[in-house]
């Protein structure tokens, strides 16, 4: 691999005798991996598990497979999986993923939360926030709000609010050189220091959003000390933090002059490049008193939703119901008023109010477990191929007309209407694709 000017010399100085093996590892193939989604009711067995992880496996998954389309699996390389594993939130916590797109860490954090508590997944880029929404929706997390904001604007709503903040910071991307060689086009000797300036700016806002005793997990996909250990030293010098030691598993190395932090080098760790630090906040932040979000549904809308819920669901959904135009959403309880923020996904999209009726969303059919729904239809591979291409499916038997959860491999793929022996197609037009035989 042809490295940018100055890169080889820098890491020969940092790594000494290890530099040769480190630089040679860039000629190896990038490591692919995925996680299984514990939020899904029907699980599959996979081989080649990543050691010391609850859900990680080596290997590739097809984006057109039923496992991917129903959110049972999520592609994420092994080093990136370590960040949320270090964070490991407990169910019920209030969590912020501050730079969340495309969604690997947020989906993993949601898996740990298991539907309890609040996850705010934020992405400053509008374009990337749309990808984040799509990935969170497919994963089926019900307690997630996706915001499209800068950190300084989030502070105005969330001062002293979060029990855990994860910042996988924008960085010089050295750890992605093998997987995404284009990342080298941006690199220069001075680039890490420029990135470090932005990282300190974002962290200053992040600290203000931590609750008393809250935790901060800081990570980058680079090895530059300017963006890693020097940032952590700055945090420790500027704010009241204490480092929490990270267990060095699967070939992780300790940070440079920091035994508590972790580095992942491709010649030692089977994956790409990553740095992770785990800090406990010992200071105190002023908290903003807030009124929790409230329902804004009309009586007719409440009645229509309750009719659907009673007829089709085995249990009531908990949270705050809010309508935006004719779209109904379920927000996690105890959220502040978010009206001053740009929202990309305002909780779980439940569906649409139409004339005197309610139509369930694709997202709801993904999020609900089959055991929560009164009527479901399992379709097999041949019909799955037709359905994702936008075709109707002919059923082997005539069923009562109405809404059914579409199931593939025992997991939800949205809701669809049955008329006689025809399953109408409600797979979103923007997601449709052809599967080659």
C-alpha positions in Angstrom: 0.0 0.0 0.0 1.2 3.5 -0.9 1.0 5.6 2.3 0.7 9.4 2.5 3.9 11.4 3.0 4.9 11.4 6.6 2.7 8.5 7.7 5.4 5.7 7.7 8.0 7.9 9.5 5.4 8.8 12.2 4.5 5.2 13.0 8.1 4.0 12.8 8.8 6.5 15.6 5.7 5.5 17.6 5.9 1.7 17.2 9.6 1.1 16.8 10.3 -2.6 16.1 6.6 -3.2 15.7 6.2 -0.8 12.8 7.2 -3.3 10.1 4.4 -5.8 11.1 2.0 -2.9 11.5 2.7 -1.4 8.1 2.7 -4.9 6.4 -0.8 -5.6 7.8 -2.3 -2.9 5.4 -1.7 -5.3 2.5 -4.0 -7.9 4.2 -7.7 -8.0 3.4 -9.9 -5.9 5.7 -11.8 -8.0 8.3 -15.5 -8.3 7.9 -17.9 -9.1 10.7 -21.5 -8.7 11.9 -23.6 -8.7 15.0 -26.8 -10.6 15.7 -29.7 -8.5 17.1 -30.9 -9.8 20.5 -34.1 -7.6 20.1 -35.4 -10.0 17.5 -37.5 -12.9 18.7 -36.4 -15.6 16.3 -32.6 -16.2 16.3 -30.3 -18.2 14.0 -27.1 -20.0 14.8 -23.9 -18.7 13.2 -20.3 -20.0 13.3 -17.0 -18.2 13.8 -17.9 -16.1 16.9 -15.7 -13.1 17.8 -14.2 -14.2 21.2 -15.3 -12.3 24.3 -18.3 -10.6 22.7 -22.0 -11.3 23.3 -23.2 -10.9 19.7 -20.2 -10.6 17.3 -19.3 -13.0 14.4 -16.6 -12.9 11.7 -17.9 -13.0 8.2 -20.0 -11.1 5.7 -23.8 -10.9 5.4 -25.8 -10.0 2.3 -27.8 -6.7 2.4 -30.5 -8.6 0.4 -30.8 -11.5 2.7 -33.9 -12.0 4.9 -31.6 -11.9 8.0 -30.5 -8.4 7.1 -33.8 -7.0 5.8 -35.6 -8.0 9.0 -32.8 -6.5 11.2 -31.6 -9.8 12.6 -28.0 -9.1 11.6 -26.0 -5.8 11.3 -22.6 -5.6 9.5 -19.9 -4.0 11.7 -16.2 -4.7 11.7 -14.7 -6.2 15.0 -12.8 -3.1 16.3 -15.8 -0.9 15.9 -17.9 -3.4 17.9 -15.6 -2.9 20.9 -16.8 0.7 21.5 -20.4 0.0 22.6 -19.1 -3.1 24.3 -17.0 -0.9 26.6 -19.9 1.5 27.1 -22.4 -1.4 27.9 -25.4 0.7 29.1 -27.8 -0.9 31.5 -31.5 -1.1 30.6 -33.3 2.1 31.8 -30.4 4.5 31.3 -30.5 7.7 29.3 -27.9 7.4 26.6 -26.5 9.8 23.9 -24.6 8.6 20.8 -23.3 12.0 19.8 -21.9 11.1 16.3 -24.0 8.1 15.5 -24.2 7.6 11.7 -24.3 5.1 10.0 -25.7 3.4 13.2 -23.3 0.5 14.2 -22.7 1.8 17.7 -26.3 3.0 18.2 -27.8 -0.3 17.2 -25.4 -2.0 19.6 -26.2 0.4 22.4 -29.9 -0.2 21.7 -29.3 -3.9 22.1 -27.8 -3.4 25.6 -30.8 -1.2 26.6 -33.2 -3.9 25.5 -36.1 -1.5 24.9 -35.8 0.2 28.4 -34.6 3.8 28.9 -33.8 6.4 26.2 -31.3 6.4 23.4 -30.7 9.7 21.5 -28.8 9.0 18.4 -27.5 12.2 16.9 -25.9 12.9 13.5 -25.0 16.4 12.4 -25.1 15.6 8.7 -28.6 15.6 7.2 -27.7 13.1 4.5 -26.0 10.7 7.0 -28.9 11.1 9.5 -31.3 9.6 6.9 -29.0 6.5 6.7 -29.0 6.3 10.5 -32.8 6.4 10.6 -33.1 3.6 8.1 -30.6 1.4 10.1 -32.2 2.1 13.5 -35.7 1.4 12.0 -34.6 -2.0 10.6 -33.0 -2.9 13.9 -36.4 -2.6 15.5 -35.4 -0.4 18.6 -38.5 1.2 20.1 -36.8 3.6 22.5 -34.7 5.7 20.1 -35.0 9.3 18.9 -32.7 10.3 16.0 -31.6 14.0 16.1 -29.9 15.9 13.3 -28.0 18.6 15.3 -24.7 20.1 16.4 -23.5 19.3 19.9 -23.9 22.9 21.1 -27.6 22.9 20.2 -28.2 19.6 22.0 -26.8 21.2 25.1 -29.7 23.7 25.3 -32.1 20.8 25.8 -30.0 18.1 27.5 -27.9 19.9 30.1 -26.9 17.4 32.8 -29.3 14.8 31.4 -27.4 11.7 30.2 -26.1 8.8 32.2 -23.8 7.8 29.4 -22.5 9.6 26.3 -20.6 7.8 23.5 -18.6 10.0 21.2 -17.0 8.2 18.3 -15.4 11.4 17.2 -14.8 12.7 13.7 -11.1 11.9 13.1 -8.3 11.6 10.7 -9.5 8.0 9.8 -6.1 6.2 9.8 -7.7 3.0 11.0 -9.9 3.0 7.9 -7.0 3.1 5.4 -7.1 -0.6 4.7 -10.9 -0.7 4.4 -11.4 2.6 2.7 -8.1 3.7 0.9 -9.8 7.0 -0.1 -9.3 8.1 3.5 -5.6 8.6 2.7 -6.5 11.4 0.3 -7.3 13.7 3.2 -4.4 12.8 5.4 -1.4 15.0 6.1 1.0 15.3 9.0 -1.0 18.2 10.3 -4.4 16.7 9.8 -4.6 14.9 13.2 -4.0 18.1 15.1 -6.7 19.9 13.1 -9.1 17.0 14.0 -8.1 17.3 17.6 -9.3 20.9 17.8 -12.8 19.9 16.6 -12.8 16.9 19.0 -12.1 19.2 22.0 -14.9 21.5 20.9 -17.4 18.6 20.7 -16.3 17.2 24.0 -16.7 20.5 25.8 -20.4 20.3 24.9 -20.6 16.6 25.6 -19.3 17.0 29.2 -22.1 19.6 29.9 -24.7 17.0 29.0 -23.5 14.4 31.5 -25.5 13.7 34.6 -23.8 13.5 38.0 -21.8 10.2 38.0 -22.3 9.8 34.3 -19.9 8.0 32.0 -18.2 9.1 28.8 -16.9 6.7 26.2 -14.6 8.4 23.7 -13.3 6.6 20.6 -11.7 7.3 17.2 -10.9 5.1 14.2 -7.3 6.5 14.2 -4.0 5.9 16.0 -2.8 9.5 16.1 -1.9 10.3 19.7 -2.9 13.9 19.1 -6.5 12.7 18.7 -6.4 10.0 21.4 -4.2 10.0 24.5 -3.6 13.7 24.3 -7.3 14.3 24.1 -7.8 12.2 27.2 -5.1 14.0 29.0 -6.8 17.3 28.1 -10.1 15.9 29.5 -8.5 14.9 32.7 -6.8 18.2 33.1 -9.8 20.4 32.2 -12.7 18.5 33.8 -13.3 16.3 36.8 -13.0 12.9 35.3 -11.5 9.5 36.3 -10.4 6.9 33.8 -12.1 3.5 34.1 -9.6 0.7 33.0 -10.6 -1.2 29.9 -10.0 -4.9 29.7 -7.6 -5.6 26.9 -9.2 -8.5 25.0 -8.6 -10.2 21.6 -5.2 -8.5 21.1 -6.0 -5.0 22.2 -3.0 -2.9 23.2 -2.9 -0.3 26.0 -2.7 3.3 25.1 0.6 5.2 24.8 1.6 5.9 28.4 -2.1 5.1 29.4 -2.7 1.6 30.6 -6.4 2.3 31.1 -7.2 3.0 27.5 -7.2 0.6 24.5 -5.8 0.6 21.0 -6.6 -1.8 18.2 -3.8 -2.4 15.7 -4.5 -4.6 12.6 -1.3 -6.7 13.1 -2.4 -7.6 16.7 -6.2 -7.3 16.7 -8.3 -9.1 14.1 -10.1 -6.0 12.8 -9.4 -2.4 11.7 -8.1 0.5 13.7 -9.7 1.9 16.8 -8.9 3.8 20.1 -11.3 3.7 23.1 -11.3 5.4 26.5 -13.8 5.1 29.3 -14.2 7.9 31.8 -16.4 8.5 34.9 -17.6 12.0 35.5 -16.9 13.2 39.1 -18.1 16.8 38.6 -21.5 18.4 38.8 -23.5 20.0 36.0 -26.3 22.4 36.2 -29.4 20.6 35.1 -32.2 22.2 33.1 -35.7 21.6 34.6 -37.9 20.3 31.8 -41.4 19.3 31.3 -41.6 15.8 29.8 -43.0 15.5 26.3 -46.8 15.1 26.3 -49.3 13.5 24.0 -51.0 15.9 21.4 -53.5 13.5 19.9 -57.2 14.5 19.3 -59.9 12.3 20.8 -60.6 10.8 17.3 -56.9 9.9 16.8 -56.7 8.3 20.3 -59.8 6.3 19.5 -58.5 5.1 16.1 -55.1 4.1 17.6 -56.7 2.3 20.5 -59.0 0.4 18.1 -56.0 -0.8 16.1 -54.1 -1.6 19.3 -56.9 -3.6 20.8 -57.7 -5.5 17.5 -54.1 -6.3 16.4 -51.7 -6.2 19.4 -51.6 -8.5 22.4 -50.2 -5.8 24.7 -50.3 -2.0 25.0 -47.2 -0.1 24.0 -45.7 2.2 26.6 -44.5 5.7 25.9 -45.8 9.1 24.8 -48.0 9.2 21.7 -47.4 12.3 19.5 -48.8 13.1 16.1 -47.0 15.2 13.5 -49.3 16.1 10.6 -51.1 12.7 10.1 -48.1 10.6 11.3 -48.2 8.9 14.7 -45.1 8.3 16.8 -44.3 6.7 20.1 -41.6 8.6 22.1 -39.8 7.2 25.1 -41.2 8.6 28.4 -39.2 11.3 30.3 -37.9 13.0 27.2 -37.6 16.8 27.3 -39.6 18.8 24.8 -37.6 18.4 21.5 -39.5 21.1 19.5 -36.4 23.3 19.3 -34.3 20.5 17.7 -34.1 19.1 14.2 -35.5 15.6 14.5 -34.8 12.9 11.9 -36.9 10.1 13.7 -39.2 11.1 16.5 -39.3 7.8 18.3 -41.0 4.8 16.8 -43.2 5.5 13.8 -46.5 3.8 14.5 -48.4 4.7 11.4 -50.6 7.1 9.5 -54.1 8.5 10.3 -56.3 8.4 7.2 -60.0 9.1 6.8 -61.6 7.4 9.8 -58.9 4.8 10.0 -55.4 4.1 11.1 -52.7 2.4 8.9 -49.8 0.8 10.6 -46.2 1.6 9.5 -43.5 -0.6 8.2 -41.4 0.4 11.2 -44.0 -0.9 13.6 -44.1 -4.2 11.9 -40.3 -4.4 12.1 -40.1 -3.5 15.8 -42.9 -5.7 17.2 -42.1 -9.3 18.1 -44.5 -11.8 16.6 -45.5 -12.8 20.1 -46.9 -9.2 20.6 -49.1 -9.4 17.5 -52.4 -11.2 17.1 -52.1 -12.0 13.4 -49.0 -12.8 11.4 -48.2 -14.5 8.1 -44.9 -16.3 7.5 -43.7 -16.0 3.9 -40.8 -18.2 2.6 -37.8 -17.4 0.4 -39.7 -17.5 -3.0 -42.4 -15.1 -1.7 -39.8 -12.9 0.1 -38.1 -12.3 -3.2 -41.4 -11.2 -4.7 -42.4 -9.1 -1.7 -39.1 -7.0 -1.5 -39.4 -6.4 -5.3 -42.9 -4.8 -4.7 -45.1 -7.7 -5.9 -48.2 -9.0 -4.3 -48.1 -12.5 -2.8 -50.7 -15.2 -3.4 -51.4 -17.2 -0.3 -52.1 -21.0 -0.1 -55.3 -20.4 1.8 -58.0 -17.7 2.1 -57.7 -15.8 5.3 -60.0 -13.2 7.0 -59.4 -9.8 5.5 -57.3 -7.3 7.5 -53.9 -6.3 8.7 -51.2 -9.0 9.3 -47.6 -8.8 10.4 -45.5 -10.1 7.6 -42.9 -12.6 9.0 -39.7 -13.9 7.3 -37.7 -16.5 9.3 -39.9 -15.8 12.3 -39.2 -12.0 12.4 -41.3 -9.0 11.3 -41.1 -7.4 7.9 -43.8 -4.7 8.4 -47.6 -5.0 8.2 -49.6 -5.8 5.1 -53.3 -6.2 4.3 -54.8 -9.5 3.3 -57.7 -9.6 0.9 -58.9 -13.2 0.5 -55.8 -15.2 -0.5 -53.8 -12.1 -1.6 -51.1 -10.4 0.5 -51.0 -6.8 -0.7 -47.5 -5.2 -0.9 -46.7 -2.6 1.7 -42.9 -2.9 1.5 -41.7 0.7 1.2 -41.0 1.8 -2.4 -37.7 3.4 -1.5 -36.4 0.2 -0.1 -37.5 -2.3 -2.8 -34.9 -4.3 -4.6 -34.4 -7.3 -6.9 -32.8 -10.6 -5.7 -31.0 -12.4 -8.5 -31.5 -16.1 -8.6 
